[in-house]
Amino acid sequence: MMKIKLEKAEDHELKLKPNENALGFGNHFTDHMFVMTYDQGQGWHDAEICKYKDFSLDPAAMVLHYGQAIFEGLKAYRGKDDQIFLFRPTANLERINASATRMCMPEVPVADVLKALKQLLELEREWIPRAAGSTLYIRPTMIATEAGLGVRPAKRFLFFIILCPVGAYYAEGFNPVKIFVTDKYVRAVRGGVGQAKTAGNYAASIMAAVEAKQQGYTQVLWLDAIERKYVEEVGTMNIFFKIDDELITPALNGSILPGITRDSVLRLTRDWGLKVTEREISIDEIIAANARGGLQEIFGTGTAAVISPVGSLHYKDQDYTINGGKTGQLAQRLFDEMQAIQYGRQPDPYDWMIKV
Ligand SMILES: *Cc1c(COP(=O)(O)O)cnc(C)c1O
């Protein structure tokens, strides 16, 4: 096992905890973080839990120029009897390794990093919020730190984990979102890096999101990059459609991010006996199903929101209302069931939860 050095912040350096009822997302960071360094030939070394602080980087650090950067997002939940739970953390660490492979970056040792994460969470236990629906968001990240301007894989990397208390996503209950279907911009193309959680994908998506917001929409629905016809994802979430009592989600094709929430929803709904299909689905099929009354629900899935119901679609200058603009029954059931498992209120038949 990896040795982890511990260097605690001094008492006078500890931050004041933010107001739990106004946390928002990604605004506050805890007192400590985990870091480790990789050098080619040496592997991962100098693992430590230390004070949350600035990095010092060479201006030629390769991440700043060519974007070798990958990340993950998962949550710690304060559940029943003040127990702390993680939801499928090994799946996130396996996915960061898949992203690493695609980006010519080194894999991390999954068992060691999970141990380090648990140790960090124990130290930061008081930062895990108590307000209903609030969580501690966990952001593992890896960047290329070697100085150099040649375009090639770096030989030196930094891996770190930072923690961030976040508020309930739906403080006032579900609010179905208005979605702009873009056929002007694309998120990712088969053969590219769409299935990797790599920084550039998000930089590339910002302009479409800004234009959608300017027109009054919450998120962008992405179509495939080649024909601009098949649905891929919604914002930074996977997407599901319920049509004629069948649950359909786009099959993983290389340009879609393999979401852990997506995988969990597939598992739950199959076990509930629903007809569930992973396949290509075109925007025309969805509009047609809506027109004949067969489209029952649309929702997005991801760690941040868990389930995000879609109330309307805007496509080629037309607005389409979905399920009367209301949250569907299946979206509500999935949200309730997932949250009950994540907070330890309900038995976990899948062994998804890890107790810290
Ligand atoms: C992270 C992410 C998702 C959702 O993945 P989860 O593991 O469910 O959080 C979906 N799409 C994109 C583009 C993402 O970055």
The ligand as a Gaussian input file, in Angstrom:
#p B3LYP/6-31G(d) Opt

LIG

0 1
 C      -19.809000      13.495000     -15.773000
 C      -20.660000      13.518000     -16.987000
 C      -21.855000      12.796000     -17.097000
 C      -22.506000      12.089000     -15.946000
 O      -21.722000      11.110000     -15.358000
 P      -22.069000      10.614000     -13.878000
 O      -21.045000       9.569000     -13.629000
 O      -23.439000      10.079000     -13.899000
 O      -21.931000      11.803000     -12.989000
 C      -22.516000      12.786000     -18.308000
 N      -22.043000      13.481000     -19.360000
 C      -20.919000      14.211000     -19.290000
 C      -20.458000      14.951000     -20.483000
 C      -20.193000      14.253000     -18.095000
 O      -19.085000      14.989000     -18.025000

